Amino acid sequence: MPQVRVSAGPIDYRDTGGDKPVVVFLHGVLMDGHLFDFVVDALRAEYRCIVPTLPLGAHLHAMDPDADLSLRGFGRMVGEFLECLDVCDITVVQNDHAAAIALASDRPARVARLVLSSCEAFENYPPGLPGRNLALLARVPGGLYLAMQLMRIRRLRRLPVSLGWMTKRPIPDRLTDAWFRPAQTQTAVRRDLIKYAAGARRRHMQELVEKLRGFDRPTLIIWATEDRVMPGSHGRRLAELLPNAQLVNVDDSYTLIPLDQPVLFASLLRKFIATTLLHREH
């Protein structure tokens, strides 16, 4: 897997390549880019799909000990990643986490289009029951280590405090095995996750969301109507806040829409990107 080095440390990524419009996919906490496998496969003929693995607990290579793993630090990290690859005029797709909000707020130069799908926003940070549970575990000595070892028991992964409220349907074991393994086995990876989760503060999110008022590029908000972690009202609020946004509600899905409704998710992305590219040409 290719890798680039940003100021925080090494970032692994997948890249379908080609001289095509670029789409960058950003995953959530204790996940990696395989969250988007179906969507990438559906779009790769038309777009260059780039999928980094961010240091959110499922990463294989730990960050430097002094890395800034605050929410704003993740925006800087993604911005540096895009600079390393020298890609511009890109579409950034975010699910669950809010790195794309930090990027669009602080370092939007390379972003032409933004897609936010059932993600952290406003006062929902850390998000919902899983997010608050993770933040609490990160602040208790040994808490995250114990929790990660318990996740070796697959049926516990469907608890609401873990991944149970993230999808309506069970996530394949091959995915969750891979997502949890780095934090189960690598002390330095747990250190990264603890640094991020223990340092998450609501005011950090609110400051960045407020700055989104200045992001005037085309934005698609995709929100799950049955989401138990990301409030449905936040999709509407983001669509109202961003100057050039449209909202699409998705039924029969929880937070991880790329897993619960992959065909629809890919179709919405394809239509949004193609339409905005066409409008720009005219």
N, C-alpha and C positions, 0 to 999 in steps of 0.2 A: 504494500500500500504506500503511495507517495506521501511525503511529509514536508511541511514547511515549518520554519521556526519564526515565531513572533516574539515580542518582548517578554511575554509571560512564559513561553516554553514551546515545545513541539506540538504541532497540530497535524494529525493524520487526516487524510481525505480521500474520497473517491471522485473520479472525474471521467465522464463519458467521452469527453473530448469533441473535437470537430469545430469547424468555423461556423458556428450557429449562435443565435441569441443565448445568453447565459442565464441559467436559473440556479440559485444557491438555496439549498434546503437546510434549515436549522431545527434541530431536534430539542427535546426537553430533558428534564432531570432524570438521572439513572436510565438513560436511553442512549442509543446512537443512531446514526443515519439510516440504519436498516428499517427504521420506522417508515421510511418513504420508498421502500423497494418497489412496490407495485407501481407507484406514481412515477418513479424514475424510469422504469421499464416502459411505461405507457408514453412517456414524453421524449425519450432519448433520440428518437429518429428526427425530431423537429428542433430539439434544444440541446445545448451542452449543459448537462446537469452536474453540479458540483456539490458534494455532500461532505462537509467536514464533521469530524467527531470532536465536539467541544468538551472541555474538562468538567463534566457534570456528573461524574461518578461511574460512567461506563467506558471511560477512556483508558487506553492501554498504556499510555506513557504519561507519567506525572508531570505537572508543571514545575517550574523553578520554585524553590521555597519562598521567595519574596514576591511571587506573582500576585498581581491585583486581580482577585476573583470576586470583586463586587459586581453588581449588575452593570454599573457603568464600565467596569473593567472588561466585561464581556462584549460590550459594544465596541470598545477600543480593540479588543482581540480580533473580532470579526472584521473590523475595518482594516487592520494590519494584514490579516489573512487575504483579503481581497487585493490589497496593494502588492503582496508577495506574488500573487498569481497574475497581476496586472490585467484584471478584468474590469470593464466599465459597462455602463448602460445595462445593468443587471436587474433581474427580478429576484427579490429575496422572499422566501417562503418560510414562515415561522409557525410552529405548532407547540403548544404547551408552555414553553419558556418565553422570556421576553428579551432575548439578546437582540432581536430585530428592532424592537422598540428603542432600545438603547442606541443601536446603530443609526436608525433614522433620526433620532433626536440629536445625537452628538456628531456623527460622521456620515452624513447622507450623500456625499459627493458622487459616489459610484453607483448609487441606487436609483434606478429609473422607475421601478414599480415595486410595490410592497404588498405582500399577502400575509394577513394575520389571521390565524385560525385557532379558535378556542384557546386563548393564551392568557397568561398573567396580565393584569392591568389594574389601574386605579388602586383601590384599597385592598384588593384581593392578592396580597403579597406578604408573606408566603401564601401560596394559593390553596384554599380549601382545606379539608381534613388531611389529605396526604402531605401537603406542603407544611402545614403547622406541625404535624407529627415529625417530619424530617428535621425541621428547625429545632424542635425540642430535643430530639435524639442527638443532634449535633452539639448541643450545649451541655449534655450530660457525659462525663468521662466514661468511655467504653460503651456508650449507648448505641452509636452507629455501628460499631463492630458487632455487637450482639444482634442488632436488627438484621444486618447483612447475613450473618450466619443462619438466622432463622429463615431467611428467604431461600435457603437450600431446600426447604420443605415447600414443594411447589404449590400445594393447596393454600398455603398462607399468603401467596402472592395475590389471591383474589379477595383479600380482606379490603374493606374500604380505606383503611389507613395506608395501604400499599398501592396496588394497581387495580383493585377491584372496581373503583369508580372511574377509571381512566378509559375503559372500553366496555361496551355492552356485551361483547363476546370475549371469551378467554383468549389471551394473547398466546401464540404458539410458544411452547416451552423452549424451542431452539433460540427464540429471540430473548426471552427473559433469562434463560441460563447465561447467555452471552452478556446481557446488560448488567447482571448482578456480579458476575465473576470477578471483574477487576477490583471492585470495592470489597469483595469477600477475601481476596488473596493478596492485595497490595496495600501496604501501610501508607505509602505516599499518595496513592489514589484516594484513599479514605481521608487523608489530610486535606487534599484539595476540596473534596466534597464538604467536609466539615467547615473549612474556611468559608466556602460560599454560603452554605445553609445557615451557619451560626451568625453570619454577618448580614443576612437579609433583613432589611428594615423597610417598613411601609413608606417612609418619607422618600427613600431612594426611588421607588417606583413612581410615586406621585410627582416628583420633580421631573422625571423623564417624560411621563405621559403629558404633562403640561406643555413641554417643548414640542410635542407632536403637532401642535396647532400651526407650527411653521413649516411642516412637511406637506408640500402642495402637489406632490406627484401622484399618479394614479394608484389607488389603494383598494384592495379587495378584502373585505372582512367576511370570513366564513365561520359561522358559529353553530354549534350543536344545540338544538332546541331542548334536548333532554340532559344537557351537561349538568353534572352534580358537583363539579369542582370549579368551573369557570362560569360565573353567573351570566345568564342570558342577557340581562340588561347591559352587560359590559360590551357586548357586540354592538348594540344600538348606540351606546355612549361613544364608542370609538368611531363609529360611522358619522356621528354628529360632530365629533371633535375634529376629525381630519378634514381638511378643506376639499379634497377630491376623492372621496371614498364612496363605495357602494357596499351594501350588506346583503349577504345570502345566508339564509337559515337552512340548516341541514337536519332532517329528521332521522330517527332511528340510529342515533350515534351519541356517544359520550365524547370526552375531550379529544381522544386520538382519532380524529376523523380519517386520517390516511389509512388507518387499520379497519375502522368500522365501516367506512364508505369510500373505499379506494377508487372505485370506478367514477363515482360522482366527483370526488375531489380532483382527480386528474382532468376530468372534463371541464370543471370550473376553471382550473388553472389555464388549460389550453385556450379556452374562449377568452378569458381575461387578457392574457398576454397577446394573443393574436389581434384582438380588438384594439388594444392600446398601441401596438406597433402600427397597425393600419391607420389609425387616427393621426399618429405622428407623421407618417409619410404624406398625408394630405394636408 
